[in-house]
Amino acid sequence: MWRRALVMAGVVMIPFLVALPAQASAEAATVVPVRITGDPAKRFNIVIVGDGYTAAEMPKFREHVDRHVNVLLTLEPFKTYRSYLNVYTVEVPSTESGVSCDPDLTSPRRNTPLGMGFWGGCNSSSVQRLLTVDNAALTRYADLVTGTNSGNRQLLAIGNSNTYGGAGGTYATASGGNALSALITPHELGHSLGGLDDEYDYYSRGVRGDKYSGAEPSSIHHSLLTTQQMRAQRAKWWRWLGEPSESGGTIDRFEGGLYSGTGVWRPSKHSMMKSLGYYFDQISRERMTQRISAKTSILQGGTPNTAPIGADRVVWVETLHPAGHSLAVTWQLDGRDLHTNGSRSVDLSRQRLKPGKHSLTATVVDPTPFVRDPAIRASLTKTRTWTVDTAIKTPPDTTPLGFTSSTPADRPVGAEDVVYVETSKPVAVSWAVDGRPVRTGGNDRDLELKRLDLKGSHTLTASIPGRTLMWKVDATDPVAKFELSKAVRTIHRHGRPTEYVFDGPFTMKLTSTDDTPGSGILEFRVDGDGWYNYFGWPTDANAPFRFTAAGTTIDNLVYGKLGEPRLSPWDNVPPGYGRHTVEYRAVDPAGNIGETGKFVVTLNRP
């Protein structure tokens, strides 16, 4: 939102106080590790700094952060790559509560550490929901998080406000308490991290944008080309054409975007960069996968290769570990493939090497289906080569044995997670569920829980000599429930979803139950369209979602249009009368997706 306006390890860590740079503030700030998967120098770090929260309001800031982070980590590709991420907050008490010009230009200007303000920082020529920040102050506070720098982190400023707003320049901003706030964050990270553009067909809400008059856009998800031209030229999103879109509908060519109403086309009818609540589509997801991976390295370390090594040792690599799949590791010795079954190490003493020098290469590839562009795939491939000299004798390894990083053990893991550990030197890792050993094959650094088909609650352990790590496995799905306003008629048919008949607007409230504490999310979709985040109602997170035949216009956007969505007031789509199927589900904090429920509604014409 409004990128154009700005830029055209399993160890619980204790919060610590740090002295602030004089330029930032005279007050103390607290750096809080929220979710830690490894050394910040070897991870992609999201640093969240709050603004306009007084010392007494810090619990409120933590609640806002919890919601924002949990929603973010249920969205792909953040869900799959959450093990690449460290999340920190910097708690900065403010002498005044709130942010400037909230919600109007006549509203007070607040004295806050980050100087956040609506209207582009109280600028009458800007737009209300453009929430800006003092980038220099934000950077100074973020610099307090040791081990992070501009190359391995993304900054997010969250303002103490219930007003809808955010921005996505070099750094992202979002309001903390609006019903849609947690969805603003991934959208703005789409700008700041992914370099994605808005797919809006307007700049000022309520005013449809003019016809696009420029050349072929540089944006990866906007084009002037027809689908035939894309395929012929192998350009833009040609690799994804015809696929069901992750955000609903089919990957094709839909008019409107880059703040223009006509004359330019986008890949999906609606997605995260068009309408908050839907997922990133495949084109945006591929770019976000590339950018997240670029903030770190899938090949993290292992046996040094700066000098020749002996043939009497175990050579190993340390990789990253996506939460949804394992990276592929292969080995070659003098150009010949070794059969290692994905092992992260090779014992050279078993290779019967002839005297002399040899070449050993390890290749690490991320096989994610999120990527189809060969150039991006190449960026997700890393190699390391060693010169092996049989004349060299390897001295004893005196490195103390221990775990160096792991899937965080201070919270439950989900039933389909890949749980990982890394160790200080090559050693076999033994895994067990409820005390029963589990075989892992060649790669004993990862355990793919999905293949175990677990149900209920379990204890998972990873052990090396003298050390054990333990996780709770939450394999209990959350349960979603719905509540509708009173129907004029309810129809029960054997073997079919219950049907509810309405003569006018109706509401739907979704709730969920789960055995794991924390902030989960709820989703619904209508007639098989894209899954949509249930956030309550735009003006009240505690209110039910309201469906009507034409939708309800709020701040010149349309919400709750039954049937084919209507996102802007000028969208010409059929009214939502008739029969529709609504599906709903819950996602818990461990990432488990509950069973999809279903009911049918019929909205009668007046």
ZATORMI-61288 format. One line per field, with one value per residue (C-alpha): residue number from 1; residue in three letters; z, y, x. Coordinates in nm, 2 decimals, always signed. Last residue first. Example, Ala and Ser with C-alpha at 12.3 -4.5 7.8 and 13.67 -1.06 7.14 Angstrom:
# ZATORMI-61288
nr: 2/1
rest: ser/ala
z: +0.71/+0.78
y: -0.11/-0.45
x: +1.37/+1.23
//
This chain:
# ZATORMI-61288
nr: 606/605/604/603/602/601/600/599/598/597/596/595/594/593/592/591/590/589/588/587/586/585/584/583/582/581/580/579/578/577/576/575/574/573/572/571/570/569/568/567/566/565/564/563/562/561/560/559/558/557/556/555/554/553/552/551/550/549/548/547/546/545/544/543/542/541/540/539/538/537/536/535/534/533/532/531/530/529/528/527/526/525/524/523/522/521/520/519/518/517/516/515/514/513/512/511/510/509/508/507/506/505/504/503/502/501/500/499/498/497/496/495/494/493/492/491/490/489/488/487/486/485/484/483/482/481/480/479/478/477/476/475/474/473/472/471/470/469/468/467/466/465/464/463/462/461/460/459/458/457/456/455/454/453/452/451/450/449/448/447/446/445/444/443/442/441/440/439/438/437/436/435/434/433/432/431/430/429/428/427/426/425/424/423/422/421/420/419/418/417/416/415/414/413/412/411/410/409/408/407/406/405/404/403/402/401/400/399/398/397/396/395/394/393/392/391/390/389/388/387/386/385/384/383/382/381/380/379/378/377/376/375/374/373/372/371/370/369/368/367/366/365/364/363/362/361/360/359/358/357/356/355/354/353/352/351/350/349/348/347/346/345/344/343/342/341/340/339/338/337/336/335/334/333/332/331/330/329/328/327/326/325/324/323/322/321/320/319/318/317/316/315/314/313/312/311/310/309/308/307/306/305/304/303/302/301/300/299/298/297/296/295/294/293/292/291/290/289/288/287/286/285/284/283/282/281/280/279/278/277/276/275/274/273/272/271/270/269/268/267/266/265/264/263/262/261/260/259/258/257/256/255/254/253/252/251/250/249/248/247/246/245/244/243/242/241/240/239/238/237/236/235/234/233/232/231/230/229/228/227/226/225/224/223/222/221/220/219/218/217/216/215/214/213/212/211/210/209/208/207/206/205/204/203/202/201/200/199/198/197/196/195/194/193/192/191/190/189/188/187/186/185/184/183/182/181/180/179/178/177/176/175/174/173/172/171/170/169/168/167/166/165/164/163/162/161/160/159/158/157/156/155/154/153/152/151/150/149/148/147/146/145/144/143/142/141/140/139/138/137/136/135/134/133/132/131/130/129/128/127/126/125/124/123/122/121/120/119/118/117/116/115/114/113/112/111/110/109/108/107/106/105/104/103/102/101/100/99/98/97/96/95/94/93/92/91/90/89/88/87/86/85/84/83/82/81/80/79/78/77/76/75/74/73/72/71/70/69/68/67/66/65/64/63/62/61/60/59/58/57/56/55/54/53/52/51/50/49/48/47/46/45/44/43/42/41/40/39/38/37/36/35/34/33/32/31/30/29/28/27/26/25/24/23/22/21/20/19/18/17/16/15/14/13/12/11/10/9/8/7/6/5/4/3/2/1
rest: pro/arg/asn/leu/thr/val/val/phe/lys/gly/thr/glu/gly/ile/asn/gly/ala/pro/asp/val/ala/arg/tyr/glu/val/thr/his/arg/gly/tyr/gly/pro/pro/val/asn/asp/trp/pro/ser/leu/arg/pro/glu/gly/leu/lys/gly/tyr/val/leu/asn/asp/ile/thr/thr/gly/ala/ala/thr/phe/arg/phe/pro/ala/asn/ala/asp/thr/pro/trp/gly/phe/tyr/asn/tyr/trp/gly/asp/gly/asp/val/arg/phe/glu/leu/ile/gly/ser/gly/pro/thr/asp/asp/thr/ser/thr/leu/lys/met/thr/phe/pro/gly/asp/phe/val/tyr/glu/thr/pro/arg/gly/his/arg/his/ile/thr/arg/val/ala/lys/ser/leu/glu/phe/lys/ala/val/pro/asp/thr/ala/asp/val/lys/trp/met/leu/thr/arg/gly/pro/ile/ser/ala/thr/leu/thr/his/ser/gly/lys/leu/asp/leu/arg/lys/leu/glu/leu/asp/arg/asp/asn/gly/gly/thr/arg/val/pro/arg/gly/asp/val/ala/trp/ser/val/ala/val/pro/lys/ser/thr/glu/val/tyr/val/val/asp/glu/ala/gly/val/pro/arg/asp/ala/pro/thr/ser/ser/thr/phe/gly/leu/pro/thr/thr/asp/pro/pro/thr/lys/ile/ala/thr/asp/val/thr/trp/thr/arg/thr/lys/thr/leu/ser/ala/arg/ile/ala/pro/asp/arg/val/phe/pro/thr/pro/asp/val/val/thr/ala/thr/leu/ser/his/lys/gly/pro/lys/leu/arg/gln/arg/ser/leu/asp/val/ser/arg/ser/gly/asn/thr/his/leu/asp/arg/gly/asp/leu/gln/trp/thr/val/ala/leu/ser/his/gly/ala/pro/his/leu/thr/glu/val/trp/val/val/arg/asp/ala/gly/ile/pro/ala/thr/asn/pro/thr/gly/gly/gln/leu/ile/ser/thr/lys/ala/ser/ile/arg/gln/thr/met/arg/glu/arg/ser/ile/gln/asp/phe/tyr/tyr/gly/leu/ser/lys/met/met/ser/his/lys/ser/pro/arg/trp/val/gly/thr/gly/ser/tyr/leu/gly/gly/glu/phe/arg/asp/ile/thr/gly/gly/ser/glu/ser/pro/glu/gly/leu/trp/arg/trp/trp/lys/ala/arg/gln/ala/arg/met/gln/gln/thr/thr/leu/leu/ser/his/his/ile/ser/ser/pro/glu/ala/gly/ser/tyr/lys/asp/gly/arg/val/gly/arg/ser/tyr/tyr/asp/tyr/glu/asp/asp/leu/gly/gly/leu/ser/his/gly/leu/glu/his/pro/thr/ile/leu/ala/ser/leu/ala/asn/gly/gly/ser/ala/thr/ala/tyr/thr/gly/gly/ala/gly/gly/tyr/thr/asn/ser/asn/gly/ile/ala/leu/leu/gln/arg/asn/gly/ser/asn/thr/gly/thr/val/leu/asp/ala/tyr/arg/thr/leu/ala/ala/asn/asp/val/thr/leu/leu/arg/gln/val/ser/ser/ser/asn/cys/gly/gly/trp/phe/gly/met/gly/leu/pro/thr/asn/arg/arg/pro/ser/thr/leu/asp/pro/asp/cys/ser/val/gly/ser/glu/thr/ser/pro/val/glu/val/thr/tyr/val/asn/leu/tyr/ser/arg/tyr/thr/lys/phe/pro/glu/leu/thr/leu/leu/val/asn/val/his/arg/asp/val/his/glu/arg/phe/lys/pro/met/glu/ala/ala/thr/tyr/gly/asp/gly/val/ile/val/ile/asn/phe/arg/lys/ala/pro/asp/gly/thr/ile/arg/val/pro/val/val/thr/ala/ala/glu/ala/ser/ala/gln/ala/pro/leu/ala/val/leu/phe/pro/ile/met/val/val/gly/ala/met/val/leu/ala/arg/arg/trp/met
z: -0.27/-0.43/-0.20/-0.06/-0.04/+0.19/+0.19/+0.47/+0.48/+0.73/+0.63/+0.88/+1.07/+0.94/+1.18/+1.17/+1.53/+1.61/+1.49/+1.15/+1.14/+0.86/+0.66/+0.34/+0.21/-0.07/-0.26/-0.38/-0.52/-0.50/-0.50/-0.75/-1.08/-1.12/-1.24/-1.02/-0.98/-0.60/-0.56/-0.44/-0.57/-0.51/-0.71/-0.47/-0.17/-0.15/+0.21/+0.17/-0.08/-0.07/-0.07/+0.30/+0.38/+0.10/+0.20/-0.06/-0.35/-0.25/+0.12/+0.36/+0.70/+0.89/+1.26/+1.50/+1.73/+1.48/+1.45/+1.16/+0.90/+1.02/+1.20/+1.06/+0.88/+0.63/+0.28/+0.10/-0.27/-0.46/-0.42/-0.41/-0.11/+0.10/+0.47/+0.70/+1.07/+1.25/+1.56/+1.84/+2.12/+2.35/+2.20/+2.26/+2.00/+1.97/+1.69/+1.62/+1.30/+1.30/+0.99/+0.93/+0.70/+0.46/+0.32/+0.26/+0.39/+0.35/+0.53/+0.38/+0.58/+0.39/+0.22/+0.32/+0.43/+0.35/+0.62/+0.51/+0.74/+0.67/+0.75/+0.87/+1.20/+1.20/+1.14/+1.38/+1.25/+1.42/+1.35/+1.52/+1.55/+1.45/+1.71/+1.61/+1.85/+1.89/+2.21/+2.15/+2.32/+2.27/+2.41/+2.48/+2.63/+2.30/+2.04/+2.08/+1.91/+2.10/+2.01/+2.27/+2.15/+2.15/+1.93/+1.59/+1.40/+1.04/+1.06/+0.71/+0.80/+1.08/+0.85/+1.07/+0.95/+1.06/+1.02/+0.64/+0.51/+0.63/+0.92/+1.13/+1.43/+1.78/+2.02/+2.34/+2.28/+1.93/+1.89/+1.69/+1.70/+1.55/+1.43/+1.47/+1.25/+1.44/+1.64/+1.57/+1.37/+1.45/+1.25/+1.26/+0.93/+1.02/+0.92/+1.27/+1.40/+1.64/+1.99/+2.15/+2.34/+2.13/+1.84/+1.54/+1.60/+1.63/+1.76/+1.94/+2.12/+2.10/+2.22/+1.93/+2.00/+1.65/+1.64/+1.37/+1.01/+0.84/+0.49/+0.23/+0.10/-0.02/-0.07/-0.23/-0.12/-0.31/-0.17/-0.38/-0.35/-0.53/-0.45/-0.68/-0.96/-0.89/-0.94/-1.28/-1.37/-1.30/-1.17/-0.80/-0.54/-0.60/-0.36/-0.46/-0.26/-0.38/-0.19/-0.38/-0.21/-0.40/-0.34/-0.56/-0.53/-0.47/-0.44/-0.32/-0.44/-0.24/-0.08/-0.02/+0.34/+0.50/+0.32/+0.55/+0.38/+0.56/+0.51/+0.40/+0.12/+0.04/+0.02/-0.31/-0.44/-0.78/-0.97/-1.08/-0.87/-0.57/-0.61/-0.33/-0.32/-0.08/-0.14/+0.10/+0.32/+0.31/+0.49/+0.77/+0.54/+0.69/+0.63/+0.56/+0.75/+0.54/+0.64/+0.57/+0.78/+0.80/+0.68/+0.33/+0.46/+0.37/+0.14/+0.25/+0.25/+0.24/+0.59/+0.70/+0.76/+0.70/+0.63/+0.28/+0.23/+0.26/+0.42/+0.30/-0.05/+0.06/+0.18/-0.15/-0.38/-0.18/-0.20/-0.58/-0.61/-0.39/-0.59/-0.91/-0.74/-0.58/-0.24/-0.02/+0.01/+0.31/+0.19/-0.17/-0.47/-0.35/-0.13/-0.43/-0.65/-1.01/-1.06/-1.31/-1.35/-1.66/-1.78/-2.00/-1.75/-1.40/-1.33/-0.98/-1.08/-1.15/-1.37/-1.62/-1.54/-1.73/-1.64/-1.33/-1.24/-0.97/-0.61/-0.42/-0.48/-0.84/-1.02/-1.31/-1.66/-1.69/-1.44/-1.66/-1.87/-1.57/-1.73/-2.06/-2.25/-2.57/-2.73/-2.40/-2.29/-2.63/-2.62/-2.27/-2.40/-2.31/-2.15/-1.82/-1.44/-1.20/-1.26/-1.24/-1.51/-1.68/-2.07/-2.17/-2.02/-2.08/-1.82/-1.84/-1.55/-1.20/-1.05/-0.78/-0.46/-0.30/-0.43/-0.62/-0.81/-0.99/-0.71/-0.80/-0.58/-0.67/-0.55/-0.44/-0.24/+0.09/+0.11/-0.12/-0.03/+0.33/+0.30/+0.21/+0.47/+0.74/+0.63/+0.70/+1.07/+1.07/+0.91/+1.23/+1.33/+1.63/+1.53/+1.24/+0.98/+0.85/+0.62/+0.56/+0.23/+0.12/+0.21/+0.40/+0.65/+0.75/+0.89/+1.22/+1.54/+1.63/+1.83/+1.53/+1.42/+1.25/+1.04/+0.95/+0.73/+0.81/+0.67/+0.45/+0.65/+0.96/+1.24/+1.47/+1.78/+1.78/+1.89/+1.53/+1.50/+1.73/+1.52/+1.20/+1.32/+1.42/+1.07/+0.89/+1.07/+1.00/+0.76/+0.78/+0.44/+0.53/+0.52/+0.17/+0.10/+0.00/+0.35/+0.49/+0.85/+0.82/+0.50/+0.60/+0.91/+1.14/+1.30/+1.47/+1.57/+1.94/+1.98/+2.04/+1.90/+1.66/+1.76/+1.52/+1.27/+0.99/+1.07/+1.21/+1.37/+1.27/+1.48/+1.65/+1.98/+2.34/+2.45/+2.66/+2.44/+2.57/+2.31/+2.29/+2.02/+1.88/+1.74/+1.49/+1.35/+1.02/+0.81/+1.01/+0.89/+0.54/+0.47/+0.65/+0.52/+0.16/+0.21/+0.48/+0.82/+0.94/+0.87/+1.06/+1.37/+1.35/+1.32/+1.60/+1.84/+1.76/+1.84/+2.17/+2.25/+2.18/+2.41/+2.69/+2.63/+2.70/+3.05/+2.92/+2.66/+2.31/+2.04/+1.83/+1.82/+1.65/+1.47/+1.35/+1.10/+1.08/+0.79/+0.95/+0.96/+1.15/+1.36/+1.50/+1.49/+1.50/+1.73/+1.77/+1.99/+2.09/+2.29/+2.27/+2.54/+2.49/+2.75/+2.72/+2.61/+2.26/+1.91/+1.87/+2.21/+2.10/+2.33/+2.62/+2.61/+2.82/+2.76/+2.70/+2.80/+2.53/+2.52/+2.34/+2.06/+1.86/-0.71/-0.33/-0.06/-0.23/-0.49/-0.22/-0.11/+0.00
y: -0.84/-1.11/-1.41/-1.48/-1.86/-1.98/-2.32/-2.45/-2.60/-2.69/-2.74/-2.96/-2.77/-2.64/-2.70/-2.41/-2.43/-2.11/-2.27/-2.24/-2.25/-2.33/-2.20/-2.29/-2.09/-2.23/-1.99/-1.99/-1.69/-1.31/-1.19/-0.90/-0.96/-0.78/-0.43/-0.30/+0.07/+0.07/-0.12/-0.47/-0.66/-1.03/-1.29/-1.44/-1.23/-0.88/-0.86/-0.56/-0.28/+0.00/+0.37/+0.42/+0.15/+0.04/-0.26/-0.54/-0.57/-0.87/-0.84/-1.03/-0.89/-1.03/-1.04/-0.77/-0.81/-0.67/-0.36/-0.11/-0.36/-0.64/-0.96/-1.04/-1.36/-1.40/-1.50/-1.82/-1.78/-1.86/-2.20/-2.06/-1.84/-1.86/-1.85/-1.82/-1.81/-1.73/-1.85/-1.63/-1.83/-2.12/-2.47/-2.71/-2.54/-2.39/-2.16/-1.88/-1.75/-1.50/-1.46/-1.19/-1.15/-0.90/-0.96/-1.23/-1.51/-1.88/-2.11/-2.45/-2.73/-2.92/-3.24/-3.60/-3.59/-3.25/-2.99/-2.66/-2.36/-2.08/-1.71/-1.71/-1.56/-1.42/-1.68/-1.86/-2.05/-2.29/-2.37/-2.66/-2.66/-2.97/-3.17/-3.27/-3.04/-3.18/-3.07/-3.03/-3.17/-3.13/-3.38/-3.37/-3.60/-3.79/-3.66/-3.66/-3.52/-3.55/-3.53/-3.54/-3.60/-3.44/-3.57/-3.72/-3.81/-3.90/-3.99/-3.87/-3.52/-3.50/-3.46/-3.49/-3.30/-3.32/-3.70/-3.67/-4.02/-4.20/-4.05/-4.35/-4.27/-4.42/-4.46/-4.24/-4.05/-3.97/-4.03/-3.89/-3.98/-3.74/-3.89/-3.66/-3.41/-3.10/-2.81/-2.96/-2.85/-2.95/-2.96/-3.01/-3.03/-2.94/-3.13/-3.20/-2.86/-2.76/-2.65/-2.35/-2.30/-2.56/-2.33/-2.54/-2.58/-2.42/-2.50/-2.82/-2.96/-3.13/-2.93/-2.88/-3.08/-3.23/-3.45/-3.35/-3.45/-3.61/-3.47/-3.69/-3.80/-3.45/-3.35/-3.02/-2.90/-2.76/-2.58/-2.53/-2.32/-2.33/-2.10/-1.83/-2.09/-2.15/-1.77/-1.78/-2.10/-1.93/-2.20/-2.13/-2.21/-2.58/-2.56/-2.78/-2.57/-2.69/-2.76/-2.90/-3.05/-3.09/-3.31/-3.28/-3.51/-3.50/-3.78/-4.14/-4.34/-4.28/-4.57/-4.38/-4.50/-4.26/-3.98/-4.00/-3.77/-3.54/-3.36/-3.69/-3.67/-4.04/-4.04/-4.22/-4.03/-3.88/-3.89/-3.56/-3.62/-3.69/-3.55/-3.49/-3.41/-3.21/-3.14/-2.90/-3.04/-2.94/-2.73/-2.57/-2.48/-2.59/-2.39/-2.59/-2.70/-2.90/-3.19/-3.36/-3.66/-3.73/-3.94/-3.80/-3.49/-3.13/-2.87/-2.51/-2.25/-2.52/-2.51/-2.81/-2.68/-2.35/-2.19/-2.31/-2.19/-1.83/-1.53/-1.23/-1.37/-1.65/-1.41/-1.22/-1.52/-1.67/-1.32/-1.32/-1.67/-1.58/-1.26/-1.47/-1.76/-1.54/-1.39/-1.48/-1.29/-1.08/-0.74/-0.67/-0.60/-0.68/-0.97/-1.12/-1.05/-1.12/-1.26/-1.20/-0.82/-0.61/-0.25/-0.03/+0.03/+0.16/+0.27/+0.29/+0.03/-0.21/-0.27/-0.54/-0.90/-1.15/-1.52/-1.71/-1.87/-1.79/-1.75/-1.62/-1.93/-1.90/-2.21/-2.25/-2.13/-1.91/-1.98/-2.01/-1.71/-1.48/-1.21/-1.32/-1.63/-1.43/-1.66/-1.74/-1.38/-1.28/-1.53/-1.42/-1.06/-0.82/-0.48/-0.62/-0.61/-0.87/-0.85/-0.47/-0.32/-0.20/-0.22/+0.15/+0.41/+0.53/+0.34/+0.46/+0.69/+0.56/+0.52/+0.77/+0.64/+0.58/+0.80/+0.60/+0.37/+0.04/-0.11/-0.39/-0.22/-0.30/-0.57/-0.50/-0.81/-0.68/-0.33/-0.37/-0.72/-0.64/-0.37/-0.63/-0.88/-0.60/-0.46/-0.80/-0.77/-0.43/-0.53/-0.50/-0.19/-0.22/-0.19/+0.05/-0.06/+0.05/-0.10/+0.01/+0.10/+0.21/+0.02/+0.22/+0.17/+0.26/+0.17/+0.36/+0.17/+0.33/+0.26/+0.25/-0.05/+0.00/-0.28/-0.32/-0.60/-0.77/-0.93/-0.67/-0.36/-0.51/-0.75/-0.91/-0.72/-0.57/-0.21/-0.11/-0.14/+0.16/+0.37/+0.26/+0.36/+0.70/+0.75/+0.63/+0.88/+0.70/+0.73/+0.61/+0.68/+0.61/+0.98/+1.06/+1.32/+1.69/+1.79/+1.64/+1.53/+1.27/+1.10/+1.17/+0.95/+1.00/+0.82/+1.03/+0.73/+0.82/+0.99/+1.35/+1.35/+1.59/+1.62/+1.57/+1.85/+1.66/+1.37/+1.02/+1.03/+1.33/+1.21/+0.88/+0.74/+0.77/+1.03/+0.98/+0.69/+0.37/+0.20/-0.18/-0.31/-0.63/-0.93/-1.20/-1.44/-1.60/-1.88/-2.12/-1.92/-2.02/-2.24/-2.01/-1.69/-1.82/-1.84/-1.69/-1.85/-1.69/-1.34/-1.39/-1.51/-1.22/-0.95/-1.10/-1.15/-0.80/-0.64/-0.83/-0.72/-0.36/-0.38/-0.52/-0.22/+0.02/+0.12/+0.21/+0.43/+0.30/+0.57/+0.38/+0.01/-0.13/-0.46/-0.62/-0.90/-1.09/-1.31/-1.55/-1.63/-1.31/-1.34/-1.67/-1.92/-1.99/-1.71/-1.60/-1.30/-1.18/-0.87/-0.56/-0.31/+0.06/+0.32/+0.68/+0.97/+0.92/+0.85/+1.11/+1.02/+0.66/+0.44/+0.24/-0.12/-0.33/-0.71/-0.95/-1.31/-1.57/-1.91/-2.16/-2.38/-2.21/+0.53/+0.50/+0.67/+0.76/+0.49/+0.23/+0.34/+0.00
x: -3.64/-3.42/-3.36/-3.02/-2.96/-2.69/-2.51/-2.28/-1.93/-1.66/-1.30/-1.10/-0.84/-0.51/-0.22/+0.03/+0.14/-0.04/-0.37/-0.53/-0.92/-1.16/-1.46/-1.65/-1.95/-2.16/-2.39/-2.75/-2.92/-2.86/-2.51/-2.55/-2.37/-2.03/-1.94/-1.66/-1.72/-1.75/-1.42/-1.37/-1.67/-1.64/-1.84/-2.09/-2.18/-2.03/-1.90/-1.66/-1.64/-1.38/-1.46/-1.38/-1.64/-1.88/-2.09/-2.15/-2.39/-2.60/-2.51/-2.29/-2.17/-1.88/-1.94/-1.82/-1.52/-1.27/-1.48/-1.47/-1.34/-1.56/-1.44/-1.09/-1.17/-0.89/-1.01/-0.94/-0.97/-1.29/-1.46/-1.82/-1.74/-1.42/-1.35/-1.05/-0.98/-0.65/-0.47/-0.35/-0.19/-0.27/-0.27/-0.56/-0.78/-1.12/-1.24/-1.48/-1.64/-1.93/-2.15/-2.39/-2.70/-2.83/-3.18/-3.44/-3.23/-3.23/-2.99/-2.89/-2.73/-2.46/-2.57/-2.58/-2.94/-3.10/-3.17/-3.32/-3.33/-3.58/-3.61/-3.25/-3.14/-2.79/-2.53/-2.28/-1.99/-1.75/-1.38/-1.20/-0.82/-0.63/-0.45/-0.10/+0.07/+0.41/+0.58/+0.95/+1.26/+1.64/+1.89/+2.26/+2.52/+2.59/+2.34/+1.96/+1.66/+1.33/+0.96/+0.68/+0.33/-0.02/-0.31/-0.27/+0.05/+0.07/+0.44/+0.51/+0.41/+0.66/+0.95/+1.26/+1.57/+1.93/+1.94/+1.95/+2.05/+1.74/+1.54/+1.43/+1.21/+1.29/+1.00/+1.04/+0.72/+0.85/+1.22/+1.51/+1.88/+2.14/+2.47/+2.77/+2.95/+3.05/+2.88/+2.54/+2.23/+1.88/+1.56/+1.18/+1.00/+0.64/+0.33/+0.19/+0.28/+0.55/+0.47/+0.65/+0.98/+1.16/+1.24/+1.35/+1.72/+2.06/+2.41/+2.35/+2.65/+2.99/+3.29/+3.53/+3.85/+3.87/+4.18/+4.43/+4.37/+4.67/+4.74/+4.90/+4.56/+4.50/+4.13/+4.06/+3.72/+3.43/+3.11/+2.80/+2.49/+2.15/+1.86/+2.00/+1.99/+1.62/+1.56/+1.73/+1.54/+1.20/+0.97/+0.98/+0.71/+0.76/+1.05/+1.35/+1.60/+1.94/+2.26/+2.56/+2.86/+3.18/+3.49/+3.80/+4.10/+4.47/+4.71/+4.70/+4.40/+4.08/+3.91/+3.58/+3.53/+3.79/+3.62/+3.31/+3.06/+2.82/+2.48/+2.32/+2.06/+2.07/+2.45/+2.51/+2.82/+2.81/+3.14/+3.30/+3.61/+3.39/+3.04/+2.79/+2.42/+2.21/+1.84/+1.67/+1.40/+1.03/+0.77/+0.96/+1.25/+1.59/+1.91/+2.22/+2.53/+2.78/+3.00/+3.33/+3.42/+3.79/+4.08/+4.11/+4.28/+4.19/+4.33/+4.29/+4.01/+3.74/+3.62/+3.40/+3.05/+2.87/+2.53/+2.45/+2.10/+2.23/+2.06/+1.86/+1.85/+1.62/+1.36/+1.39/+1.35/+1.06/+0.89/+0.93/+0.79/+0.50/+0.42/+0.39/+0.21/-0.06/-0.01/-0.31/-0.64/-0.73/-0.61/-0.71/-0.49/-0.13/-0.26/-0.44/-0.75/-0.84/-0.50/-0.21/-0.23/-0.31/-0.26/-0.48/-0.75/-0.81/-0.46/-0.31/-0.04/-0.32/-0.63/-0.73/-0.70/-0.48/-0.46/-0.38/-0.71/-0.97/-0.86/-0.56/-0.35/-0.44/-0.55/-0.30/-0.38/-0.07/+0.20/+0.51/+0.39/+0.40/+0.62/+0.77/+0.83/+0.80/+0.54/+0.38/+0.36/+0.24/-0.05/-0.14/-0.16/+0.12/+0.06/+0.20/+0.19/+0.32/+0.69/+0.68/+0.91/+0.60/+0.57/+0.56/+0.33/-0.03/-0.23/-0.59/-0.69/-0.75/-1.09/-1.17/-1.33/-0.99/-0.72/-0.46/-0.70/-0.69/-0.49/-0.24/+0.02/+0.37/+0.61/+0.97/+0.96/+1.10/+0.95/+0.66/+0.54/+0.64/+0.37/+0.11/+0.24/+0.19/-0.14/-0.30/-0.23/-0.38/-0.72/-0.92/-0.72/-0.49/-0.13/-0.11/+0.14/+0.48/+0.74/+1.09/+1.25/+0.90/+0.59/+0.34/+0.06/-0.29/-0.63/-0.70/-0.68/-0.35/-0.03/+0.20/+0.40/+0.73/+0.87/+1.24/+1.37/+1.70/+2.01/+2.18/+2.07/+2.23/+2.15/+2.40/+2.30/+1.95/+2.03/+2.06/+1.69/+1.65/+1.89/+1.72/+1.38/+1.51/+1.67/+1.35/+1.13/+0.80/+0.51/+0.15/-0.02/-0.39/-0.49/-0.36/-0.10/-0.13/-0.23/+0.09/+0.06/+0.34/+0.22/-0.14/-0.09/+0.20/+0.49/+0.76/+0.96/+1.02/+0.68/+0.58/+0.22/+0.07/-0.30/-0.58/-0.67/-0.50/-0.74/-0.73/-0.48/-0.27/+0.03/+0.06/-0.08/+0.01/+0.26/+0.58/+0.66/+0.82/+1.04/+1.01/+1.23/+1.09/+1.27/+1.18/+1.44/+1.36/+1.49/+1.27/+0.97/+1.04/+0.74/+0.50/+0.66/+0.60/+0.31/+0.09/+0.04/+0.36/+0.23/-0.09/+0.10/+0.35/+0.08/-0.13/+0.16/+0.29/-0.05/-0.06/+0.29/+0.20/-0.10/+0.12/+0.35/+0.07/+0.17/+0.52/+0.35/+0.30/+0.33/+0.58/+0.67/+0.97/+0.96/+1.29/+1.25/+1.58/+1.69/+1.94/+2.31/+2.43/+2.12/+2.25/+1.96/+1.58/+1.46/+1.10/+1.02/+1.37/+1.29/+1.52/+1.42/+1.46/+1.55/+1.46/+1.69/+1.58/+1.71/+1.99/+2.14/+2.18/+2.00/+2.13/+2.03/+1.79/+1.77/+1.49/+1.59/+1.64/+1.46/+1.68/+1.54/+1.75/+0.88/+0.96/+0.75/+0.43/+0.45/+0.48/+0.13/+0.00
//
